[in-house]
Structure formats: structure tokens, C-alpha cells
Amino acid sequence: MTEKISAAASREITVANAVDGKLGLGDLRMDPAALAHQAAVAAEGGNPQLAENFLRAAELALIDDEQVMALYEALRPHRSTAADLDDLRTSLLATGAPRCAALVEQAAAVYARRGLLR
């Protein structure tokens, strides 16, 4: 099996290299294929919830860091309106993150029921 070697794999990942500025956040980013593989292992091991978490993580690995942080901020209680969360869901679908979009949709329903919307 031949796998694509990431930029991080071509450098030695050590604390010294990180402290010296030789590694960046991109060097430490998870590979979506590796996360999908972990999801398959989790599913085969009888843990579908963990498998779904890995698959959502694989989607997030393709989204830039600012968007991921905005997603986390939007999902904090009392931070978003129902319309905000629907816009976020639509954006995630357009970005190719249907599992994350479904999670936002589920969160919006729960937040509305529990009075956690802004």
C-alpha cells in the first residue's frame, strides 16, 4: 500500500523542532483518510458513535482553522439564533461537510427546545 507522505512526515516531529519554529500547525493537522480509517476501525469494533465522531473530524480537517473555531463558537449556548445555525448548516453542506451540517441541525433543534438560542 502506497500512502501520500504529508509535509509533517518529511520532517521529524519533535518538541525541539516545534520550539524552534520548524513545525507549524499545518504539520500537525490530521489527515482525513487516517480519520476515515479510524472510523472504519471503530465501526468494526462495535462503536458507531466513535465512528461518527471520526467521520465528522475528517470533514473538519478539510475546513480552515478560522471556520472550525467559528463553528465551535456558534455552538456554544446562547451564542447563535436559529437562523444563524441554519446559515451555518447550509455553509457546511456547501463545504462538503454533511455530517457536521447534520450535527448543527440537531444542535439547533435541541437548543430551541431547551431555550439555549440567542
N, CA, C and O atoms as a GROMACS GRO file, in nm:
protein
  472
    1MET      N    1   0.084  -0.117   0.000
    1MET     CA    2   0.000   0.000   0.000
    1MET      C    3   0.090   0.125   0.000
    1MET      O    4   0.180   0.138   0.083
    2THR      N    5   0.064   0.215  -0.094
    2THR     CA    6   0.140   0.338  -0.103
    2THR      C    7   0.054   0.451  -0.048
    2THR      O    8  -0.061   0.468  -0.090
    3GLU      N    9   0.108   0.526   0.044
    3GLU     CA   10   0.035   0.639   0.101
    3GLU      C   11   0.110   0.767   0.072
    3GLU      O   12   0.233   0.769   0.067
    4LYS      N   13   0.035   0.874   0.053
    4LYS     CA   14   0.094   1.004   0.031
    4LYS      C   15   0.158   1.051   0.160
    4LYS      O   16   0.096   1.046   0.267
    5ILE      N   17   0.282   1.097   0.152
    5ILE     CA   18   0.353   1.144   0.271
    5ILE      C   19   0.325   1.293   0.287
    5ILE      O   20   0.344   1.372   0.195
    6SER      N   21   0.280   1.330   0.405
    6SER     CA   22   0.250   1.470   0.432
    6SER      C   23   0.379   1.547   0.457
    6SER      O   24   0.486   1.490   0.474
    7ALA      N   25   0.365   1.679   0.459
    7ALA     CA   26   0.481   1.764   0.487
    7ALA      C   27   0.539   1.732   0.624
    7ALA      O   28   0.660   1.733   0.643
    8ALA      N   29   0.451   1.704   0.720
    8ALA     CA   30   0.497   1.673   0.856
    8ALA      C   31   0.578   1.544   0.857
    8ALA      O   32   0.678   1.533   0.928
    9ALA      N   33   0.535   1.446   0.777
    9ALA     CA   34   0.606   1.318   0.776
    9ALA      C   35   0.746   1.331   0.719
    9ALA      O   36   0.833   1.249   0.748
   10SER      N   37   0.768   1.433   0.637
   10SER     CA   38   0.900   1.451   0.578
   10SER      C   39   0.995   1.522   0.676
   10SER      O   40   1.115   1.529   0.650
   11ARG      N   41   0.944   1.574   0.786
   11ARG     CA   42   1.023   1.637   0.890
   11ARG      C   43   1.008   1.556   1.018
   11ARG      O   44   0.907   1.489   1.039
   12GLU      N   45   1.107   1.565   1.100
   12GLU     CA   46   1.098   1.497   1.228
   12GLU      C   47   1.015   1.582   1.323
   12GLU      O   48   1.045   1.699   1.345
   13ILE      N   49   0.912   1.522   1.379
   13ILE     CA   50   0.825   1.595   1.472
   13ILE      C   51   0.878   1.573   1.612
   13ILE      O   52   0.861   1.467   1.672
   14THR      N   53   0.943   1.676   1.663
   14THR     CA   54   0.998   1.672   1.798
   14THR      C   55   0.961   1.801   1.869
   14THR      O   56   0.923   1.900   1.805
   15VAL      N   57   0.971   1.800   1.999
   15VAL     CA   58   0.946   1.921   2.077
   15VAL      C   59   1.047   2.029   2.036
   15VAL      O   60   1.010   2.146   2.022
   16ALA      N   61   1.172   1.991   2.018
   16ALA     CA   62   1.275   2.088   1.980
   16ALA      C   63   1.240   2.156   1.848
   16ALA      O   64   1.254   2.278   1.836
   17ASN      N   65   1.195   2.079   1.749
   17ASN     CA   66   1.158   2.139   1.621
   17ASN      C   67   1.037   2.230   1.634
   17ASN      O   68   1.029   2.333   1.566
   18ALA      N   69   0.944   2.194   1.720
   18ALA     CA   70   0.829   2.280   1.743
   18ALA      C   71   0.870   2.410   1.811
   18ALA      O   72   0.827   2.518   1.771
   19VAL      N   73   0.954   2.400   1.914
   19VAL     CA   74   1.001   2.518   1.987
   19VAL      C   75   1.084   2.608   1.896
   19VAL      O   76   1.075   2.731   1.905
   20ASP      N   77   1.164   2.549   1.808
   20ASP     CA   78   1.248   2.625   1.717
   20ASP      C   79   1.172   2.684   1.599
   20ASP      O   80   1.230   2.752   1.515
   21GLY      N   81   1.041   2.659   1.593
   21GLY     CA   82   0.960   2.714   1.486
   21GLY      C   83   0.972   2.640   1.354
   21GLY      O   84   0.932   2.691   1.250
   22LYS      N   85   1.025   2.520   1.358
   22LYS     CA   86   1.041   2.443   1.235
   22LYS      C   87   0.914   2.369   1.196
   22LYS      O   88   0.903   2.317   1.085
   23LEU      N   89   0.817   2.364   1.287
   23LEU     CA   90   0.690   2.300   1.260
   23LEU      C   91   0.579   2.402   1.278
   23LEU      O   92   0.584   2.487   1.366
   24GLY      N   93   0.480   2.391   1.193
   24GLY     CA   94   0.363   2.476   1.205
   24GLY      C   95   0.240   2.393   1.232
   24GLY      O   96   0.247   2.270   1.236
   25LEU      N   97   0.128   2.461   1.250
   25LEU     CA   98   0.004   2.388   1.276
   25LEU      C   99  -0.031   2.294   1.160
   25LEU      O  100  -0.086   2.186   1.182
   26GLY      N  101   0.001   2.335   1.039
   26GLY     CA  102  -0.026   2.251   0.923
   26GLY      C  103   0.049   2.120   0.928
   26GLY      O  104   0.003   2.019   0.874
   27ASP      N  105   0.166   2.119   0.991
   27ASP     CA  106   0.244   1.996   1.003
   27ASP      C  107   0.176   1.895   1.095
   27ASP      O  108   0.203   1.776   1.086
   28LEU      N  109   0.091   1.943   1.182
   28LEU     CA  110   0.029   1.857   1.282
   28LEU      C  111  -0.116   1.825   1.251
   28LEU      O  112  -0.182   1.755   1.328
   29ARG      N  113  -0.166   1.876   1.138
   29ARG     CA  114  -0.306   1.854   1.101
   29ARG      C  115  -0.331   1.706   1.072
   29ARG      O  116  -0.248   1.638   1.010
   30MET      N  117  -0.444   1.657   1.116
   30MET     CA  118  -0.483   1.519   1.092
   30MET      C  119  -0.519   1.501   0.945
   30MET      O  120  -0.576   1.590   0.882
   31ASP      N  121  -0.486   1.386   0.892
   31ASP     CA  122  -0.520   1.351   0.755
   31ASP      C  123  -0.662   1.293   0.752
   31ASP      O  124  -0.691   1.201   0.827
   32PRO      N  125  -0.750   1.347   0.666
   32PRO     CA  126  -0.886   1.295   0.661
   32PRO      C  127  -0.893   1.144   0.632
   32PRO      O  128  -0.981   1.076   0.685
   33ALA      N  129  -0.803   1.094   0.551
   33ALA     CA  130  -0.803   0.950   0.521
   33ALA      C  131  -0.771   0.868   0.646
   33ALA      O  132  -0.829   0.762   0.668
   34ALA      N  133  -0.679   0.917   0.728
   34ALA     CA  134  -0.646   0.846   0.852
   34ALA      C  135  -0.765   0.847   0.947
   34ALA      O  136  -0.793   0.748   1.014
   35LEU      N  137  -0.835   0.960   0.952
   35LEU     CA  138  -0.954   0.968   1.038
   35LEU      C  139  -1.065   0.876   0.987
   35LEU      O  140  -1.135   0.814   1.067
   36ALA      N  141  -1.081   0.868   0.856
   36ALA     CA  142  -1.181   0.777   0.799
   36ALA      C  143  -1.145   0.632   0.830
   36ALA      O  144  -1.233   0.550   0.857
   37HIS      N  145  -1.016   0.602   0.825
   37HIS     CA  146  -0.973   0.466   0.861
   37HIS      C  147  -1.005   0.436   1.007
   37HIS      O  148  -1.053   0.328   1.040
   38GLN      N  149  -0.978   0.532   1.094
   38GLN     CA  150  -1.011   0.514   1.237
   38GLN      C  151  -1.161   0.494   1.255
   38GLN      O  152  -1.204   0.417   1.341
   39ALA      N  153  -1.241   0.564   1.174
   39ALA     CA  154  -1.386   0.547   1.181
   39ALA      C  155  -1.425   0.405   1.144
   39ALA      O  156  -1.511   0.344   1.208
   40ALA      N  157  -1.362   0.352   1.040
   40ALA     CA  158  -1.392   0.214   0.999
   40ALA      C  159  -1.355   0.115   1.109
   40ALA      O  160  -1.429   0.021   1.135
   41VAL      N  161  -1.241   0.138   1.172
   41VAL     CA  162  -1.198   0.050   1.282
   41VAL      C  163  -1.298   0.058   1.397
   41VAL      O  164  -1.335  -0.044   1.455
   42ALA      N  165  -1.341   0.179   1.430
   42ALA     CA  166  -1.438   0.197   1.539
   42ALA      C  167  -1.570   0.128   1.505
   42ALA      O  168  -1.630   0.062   1.590
   43ALA      N  169  -1.615   0.143   1.382
   43ALA     CA  170  -1.741   0.080   1.342
   43ALA      C  171  -1.730  -0.072   1.347
   43ALA      O  172  -1.820  -0.140   1.396
   44GLU      N  173  -1.619  -0.125   1.298
   44GLU     CA  174  -1.596  -0.270   1.302
   44GLU      C  175  -1.588  -0.320   1.445
   44GLU      O  176  -1.623  -0.434   1.474
   45GLY      N  177  -1.540  -0.235   1.535
   45GLY     CA  178  -1.528  -0.271   1.676
   45GLY      C  179  -1.657  -0.251   1.754
   45GLY      O  180  -1.659  -0.267   1.876
   46GLY      N  181  -1.764  -0.216   1.684
   46GLY     CA  182  -1.893  -0.202   1.752
   46GLY      C  183  -1.915  -0.069   1.820
   46GLY      O  184  -1.995  -0.059   1.913
   47ASN      N  185  -1.846   0.035   1.774
   47ASN     CA  186  -1.862   0.166   1.836
   47ASN      C  187  -1.903   0.269   1.730
   47ASN      O  188  -1.821   0.348   1.685
   48PRO      N  189  -2.031   0.267   1.689
   48PRO     CA  190  -2.076   0.357   1.583
   48PRO      C  191  -2.068   0.506   1.620
   48PRO      O  192  -2.047   0.590   1.533
   49GLN      N  193  -2.086   0.538   1.748
   49GLN     CA  194  -2.078   0.679   1.788
   49GLN      C  195  -1.937   0.732   1.768
   49GLN      O  196  -1.919   0.843   1.718
   50LEU      N  197  -1.837   0.654   1.806
   50LEU     CA  198  -1.699   0.696   1.785
   50LEU      C  199  -1.668   0.705   1.636
   50LEU      O  200  -1.598   0.796   1.592
   51ALA      N  201  -1.721   0.612   1.559
   51ALA     CA  202  -1.701   0.615   1.414
   51ALA      C  203  -1.756   0.746   1.356
   51ALA      O  204  -1.690   0.809   1.274
   52GLU      N  205  -1.876   0.786   1.398
   52GLU     CA  206  -1.933   0.912   1.350
   52GLU      C  207  -1.847   1.032   1.391
   52GLU      O  208  -1.829   1.125   1.312
   53ASN      N  209  -1.793   1.030   1.513
   53ASN     CA  210  -1.705   1.138   1.556
   53ASN      C  211  -1.582   1.148   1.467
   53ASN      O  212  -1.542   1.258   1.427
   54PHE      N  213  -1.522   1.034   1.434
   54PHE     CA  214  -1.407   1.035   1.344
   54PHE      C  215  -1.445   1.086   1.206
   54PHE      O  216  -1.367   1.159   1.144
   55LEU      N  217  -1.562   1.050   1.157
   55LEU     CA  218  -1.603   1.096   1.024
   55LEU      C  219  -1.630   1.247   1.024
   55LEU      O  220  -1.599   1.315   0.926
   56ARG      N  221  -1.687   1.299   1.132
   56ARG     CA  222  -1.703   1.445   1.143
   56ARG      C  223  -1.566   1.513   1.150
   56ARG      O  224  -1.545   1.617   1.089
   57ALA      N  225  -1.475   1.453   1.224
   57ALA     CA  226  -1.339   1.509   1.232
   57ALA      C  227  -1.272   1.510   1.095
   57ALA      O  228  -1.200   1.604   1.062
   58ALA      N  229  -1.296   1.407   1.015
   58ALA     CA  230  -1.240   1.403   0.879
   58ALA      C  231  -1.293   1.519   0.796
   58ALA      O  232  -1.219   1.578   0.718
   59GLU      N  233  -1.421   1.551   0.813
   59GLU     CA  234  -1.476   1.667   0.743
   59GLU      C  235  -1.413   1.796   0.792
   59GLU      O  236  -1.379   1.883   0.712
   60LEU      N  237  -1.399   1.809   0.923
   60LEU     CA  238  -1.341   1.932   0.979
   60LEU      C  239  -1.195   1.951   0.940
   60LEU      O  240  -1.147   2.064   0.932
   61ALA      N  241  -1.124   1.841   0.915
   61ALA     CA  242  -0.983   1.850   0.877
   61ALA      C  243  -0.965   1.921   0.744
   61ALA      O  244  -0.856   1.967   0.712
   62LEU      N  245  -1.071   1.929   0.664
   62LEU     CA  246  -1.064   1.994   0.534
   62LEU      C  247  -1.108   2.141   0.538
   62LEU      O  248  -1.101   2.211   0.438
   63ILE      N  249  -1.152   2.184   0.655
   63ILE     CA  250  -1.200   2.322   0.672
   63ILE      C  251  -1.092   2.403   0.741
   63ILE      O  252  -1.022   2.353   0.829
   64ASP      N  253  -1.078   2.530   0.701
   64ASP     CA  254  -0.970   2.610   0.761
   64ASP      C  255  -0.999   2.636   0.909
   64ASP      O  256  -1.113   2.634   0.954
   65ASP      N  257  -0.891   2.662   0.982
   65ASP     CA  258  -0.898   2.674   1.128
   65ASP      C  259  -0.995   2.781   1.175
   65ASP      O  260  -1.064   2.761   1.274
   66GLU      N  261  -1.002   2.895   1.104
   66GLU     CA  262  -1.092   3.002   1.146
   66GLU      C  263  -1.238   2.958   1.138
   66GLU      O  264  -1.318   2.992   1.225
   67GLN      N  265  -1.272   2.882   1.034
   67GLN     CA  266  -1.408   2.832   1.020
   67GLN      C  267  -1.441   2.731   1.129
   67GLN      O  268  -1.553   2.728   1.181
   68VAL      N  269  -1.345   2.648   1.163
   68VAL     CA  270  -1.368   2.549   1.270
   68VAL      C  271  -1.391   2.622   1.402
   68VAL      O  272  -1.482   2.586   1.478
   69MET      N  273  -1.311   2.722   1.430
   69MET     CA  274  -1.329   2.796   1.555
   69MET      C  275  -1.463   2.870   1.557
   69MET      O  276  -1.527   2.879   1.661
   70ALA      N  277  -1.505   2.922   1.441
   70ALA     CA  278  -1.635   2.989   1.432
   70ALA      C  279  -1.748   2.888   1.457
   70ALA      O  280  -1.849   2.921   1.519
   71LEU      N  281  -1.731   2.767   1.408
   71LEU     CA  282  -1.829   2.661   1.432
   71LEU      C  283  -1.841   2.633   1.582
   71LEU      O  284  -1.951   2.627   1.636
   72TYR      N  285  -1.728   2.615   1.647
   72TYR     CA  286  -1.731   2.589   1.792
   72TYR      C  287  -1.796   2.705   1.868
   72TYR      O  288  -1.876   2.683   1.959
   73GLU      N  289  -1.762   2.827   1.829
   73GLU     CA  290  -1.820   2.944   1.896
   73GLU      C  291  -1.971   2.949   1.874
   73GLU      O  292  -2.046   2.979   1.967
   74ALA      N  293  -2.015   2.920   1.752
   74ALA     CA  294  -2.158   2.925   1.720
   74ALA      C  295  -2.238   2.822   1.797
   74ALA      O  296  -2.356   2.843   1.825
   75LEU      N  297  -2.175   2.711   1.831
   75LEU     CA  298  -2.245   2.604   1.901
   75LEU      C  299  -2.245   2.619   2.053
   75LEU      O  300  -2.300   2.535   2.124
   76ARG      N  301  -2.183   2.725   2.103
   76ARG     CA  302  -2.190   2.749   2.247
   76ARG      C  303  -2.330   2.800   2.280
   76ARG      O  304  -2.388   2.875   2.202
   77PRO      N  305  -2.385   2.762   2.394
   77PRO     CA  306  -2.520   2.806   2.431
   77PRO      C  307  -2.534   2.958   2.430
   77PRO      O  308  -2.444   3.031   2.472
   78HIS      N  309  -2.648   3.005   2.380
   78HIS     CA  310  -2.685   3.147   2.376
   78HIS      C  311  -2.597   3.231   2.284
   78HIS      O  312  -2.595   3.354   2.296
   79ARG      N  313  -2.523   3.168   2.192
   79ARG     CA  314  -2.436   3.244   2.101
   79ARG      C  315  -2.498   3.265   1.963
   79ARG      O  316  -2.459   3.356   1.891
   80SER      N  317  -2.595   3.180   1.926
   80SER     CA  318  -2.650   3.184   1.791
   80SER      C  319  -2.802   3.182   1.794
   80SER      O  320  -2.864   3.126   1.884
   81THR      N  321  -2.859   3.243   1.692
   81THR     CA  322  -3.003   3.233   1.671
   81THR      C  323  -3.029   3.108   1.587
   81THR      O  324  -2.936   3.046   1.535
   82ALA      N  325  -3.156   3.073   1.574
   82ALA     CA  326  -3.191   2.960   1.488
   82ALA      C  327  -3.148   2.988   1.345
   82ALA      O  328  -3.099   2.898   1.276
   83ALA      N  329  -3.165   3.112   1.300
   83ALA     CA  330  -3.123   3.149   1.164
   83ALA      C  331  -2.972   3.139   1.148
   83ALA      O  332  -2.924   3.094   1.044
   84ASP      N  333  -2.897   3.180   1.250
   84ASP     CA  334  -2.750   3.168   1.245
   84ASP      C  335  -2.710   3.022   1.226
   84ASP      O  336  -2.624   2.991   1.143
   85LEU      N  337  -2.772   2.934   1.302
   85LEU     CA  338  -2.737   2.792   1.294
   85LEU      C  339  -2.779   2.732   1.160
   85LEU      O  340  -2.711   2.645   1.107
   86ASP      N  341  -2.892   2.778   1.106
   86ASP     CA  342  -2.934   2.730   0.975
   86ASP      C  343  -2.836   2.776   0.867
   86ASP      O  344  -2.803   2.700   0.776
   87ASP      N  345  -2.789   2.901   0.878
   87ASP     CA  346  -2.687   2.951   0.783
   87ASP      C  347  -2.559   2.869   0.794
   87ASP      O  348  -2.496   2.837   0.694
   88LEU      N  349  -2.521   2.836   0.916
   88LEU     CA  350  -2.401   2.756   0.938
   88LEU      C  351  -2.418   2.617   0.878
   88LEU      O  352  -2.327   2.565   0.814
   89ARG      N  353  -2.534   2.557   0.898
   89ARG     CA  354  -2.563   2.426   0.840
   89ARG      C  355  -2.553   2.430   0.689
   89ARG      O  356  -2.493   2.341   0.628
   90THR      N  357  -2.611   2.532   0.628
   90THR     CA  358  -2.606   2.547   0.482
   90THR      C  359  -2.462   2.564   0.434
   90THR      O  360  -2.423   2.506   0.332
   91SER      N  361  -2.384   2.641   0.507
   91SER     CA  362  -2.243   2.663   0.472
   91SER      C  363  -2.165   2.532   0.480
   91SER      O  364  -2.082   2.503   0.394
   92LEU      N  365  -2.191   2.454   0.583
   92LEU     CA  366  -2.121   2.327   0.598
   92LEU      C  367  -2.158   2.230   0.485
   92LEU      O  368  -2.072   2.158   0.435
   93LEU      N  369  -2.283   2.229   0.447
   93LEU     CA  370  -2.324   2.145   0.333
   93LEU      C  371  -2.250   2.188   0.207
   93LEU      O  372  -2.204   2.103   0.130
   94ALA      N  373  -2.240   2.318   0.185
   94ALA     CA  374  -2.173   2.370   0.066
   94ALA      C  375  -2.024   2.340   0.068
   94ALA      O  376  -1.961   2.329  -0.037
   95THR      N  377  -1.968   2.326   0.187
   95THR     CA  378  -1.825   2.298   0.203
   95THR      C  379  -1.795   2.149   0.191
   95THR      O  380  -1.679   2.108   0.187
   96GLY      N  381  -1.900   2.067   0.184
   96GLY     CA  382  -1.880   1.924   0.175
   96GLY      C  383  -1.866   1.856   0.309
   96GLY      O  384  -1.795   1.757   0.324
   97ALA      N  385  -1.936   1.912   0.408
   97ALA     CA  386  -1.932   1.856   0.544
   97ALA      C  387  -2.074   1.820   0.589
   97ALA      O  388  -2.126   1.881   0.682
   98PRO      N  389  -2.136   1.720   0.525
   98PRO     CA  390  -2.276   1.688   0.558
   98PRO      C  391  -2.296   1.634   0.699
   98PRO      O  392  -2.400   1.659   0.760
   99ARG      N  393  -2.199   1.562   0.753
   99ARG     CA  394  -2.214   1.510   0.890
   99ARG      C  395  -2.209   1.624   0.991
   99ARG      O  396  -2.285   1.625   1.088
  100CYS      N  397  -2.121   1.718   0.969
  100CYS     CA  398  -2.114   1.835   1.059
  100CYS      C  399  -2.240   1.919   1.044
  100CYS      O  400  -2.290   1.974   1.143
  101ALA      N  401  -2.291   1.930   0.922
  101ALA     CA  402  -2.415   2.005   0.900
  101ALA      C  403  -2.530   1.940   0.975
  101ALA      O  404  -2.613   2.009   1.035
  102ALA      N  405  -2.537   1.807   0.972
  102ALA     CA  406  -2.642   1.735   1.044
  102ALA      C  407  -2.629   1.757   1.195
  102ALA      O  408  -2.730   1.770   1.264
  103LEU      N  409  -2.506   1.761   1.245
  103LEU     CA  410  -2.485   1.786   1.387
  103LEU      C  411  -2.536   1.926   1.426
  103LEU      O  412  -2.599   1.942   1.530
  104VAL      N  413  -2.508   2.025   1.341
  104VAL     CA  414  -2.556   2.161   1.368
  104VAL      C  415  -2.709   2.164   1.365
  104VAL      O  416  -2.771   2.231   1.448
  105GLU      N  417  -2.769   2.092   1.271
  105GLU     CA  418  -2.915   2.086   1.264
  105GLU      C  419  -2.973   2.023   1.391
  105GLU      O  420  -3.072   2.073   1.445
  106GLN      N  421  -2.911   1.916   1.438
  106GLN     CA  422  -2.957   1.852   1.562
  106GLN      C  423  -2.939   1.945   1.681
  106GLN      O  424  -3.026   1.955   1.767
  107ALA      N  425  -2.825   2.013   1.685
  107ALA     CA  426  -2.800   2.107   1.795
  107ALA      C  427  -2.904   2.219   1.795
  107ALA      O  428  -2.952   2.258   1.901
  108ALA      N  429  -2.938   2.270   1.677
  108ALA     CA  430  -3.036   2.378   1.669
  108ALA      C  431  -3.170   2.334   1.726
  108ALA      O  432  -3.235   2.411   1.797
  109ALA      N  433  -3.210   2.212   1.697
  109ALA     CA  434  -3.337   2.161   1.749
  109ALA      C  435  -3.333   2.148   1.901
  109ALA      O  436  -3.428   2.184   1.970
  110VAL      N  437  -3.224   2.096   1.952
  110VAL     CA  438  -3.209   2.081   2.098
  110VAL      C  439  -3.200   2.217   2.165
  110VAL      O  440  -3.262   2.239   2.269
  111TYR      N  441  -3.125   2.310   2.106
  111TYR     CA  442  -3.110   2.443   2.164
  111TYR      C  443  -3.246   2.513   2.169
  111TYR      O  444  -3.278   2.580   2.267
  112ALA      N  445  -3.327   2.497   2.063
  112ALA     CA  446  -3.459   2.559   2.061
  112ALA      C  447  -3.547   2.501   2.172
  112ALA      O  448  -3.617   2.574   2.242
  113ARG      N  449  -3.544   2.369   2.185
  113ARG     CA  450  -3.625   2.300   2.286
  113ARG      C  451  -3.584   2.338   2.429
  113ARG      O  452  -3.669   2.350   2.518
  114ARG      N  453  -3.454   2.358   2.449
  114ARG     CA  454  -3.404   2.387   2.585
  114ARG      C  455  -3.383   2.536   2.614
  114ARG      O  456  -3.336   2.572   2.722
  115GLY      N  457  -3.418   2.621   2.520
  115GLY     CA  458  -3.403   2.765   2.541
  115GLY      C  459  -3.260   2.812   2.539
  115GLY      O  460  -3.225   2.905   2.612
  116LEU      N  461  -3.177   2.751   2.457
  116LEU     CA  462  -3.035   2.786   2.452
  116LEU      C  463  -2.996   2.871   2.332
  116LEU      O  464  -2.878   2.898   2.310
  117LEU      N  465  -3.098   2.914   2.253
  117LEU     CA  466  -3.070   3.002   2.139
  117LEU      C  467  -3.059   3.147   2.187
  117LEU      O  468  -3.113   3.182   2.292
  118ARG      N  469  -2.990   3.228   2.112
  118ARG     CA  470  -2.978   3.369   2.144
  118ARG      C  471  -3.107   3.439   2.107
  118ARG      O  472  -3.118   3.560   2.126
   0.00000   0.00000   0.00000
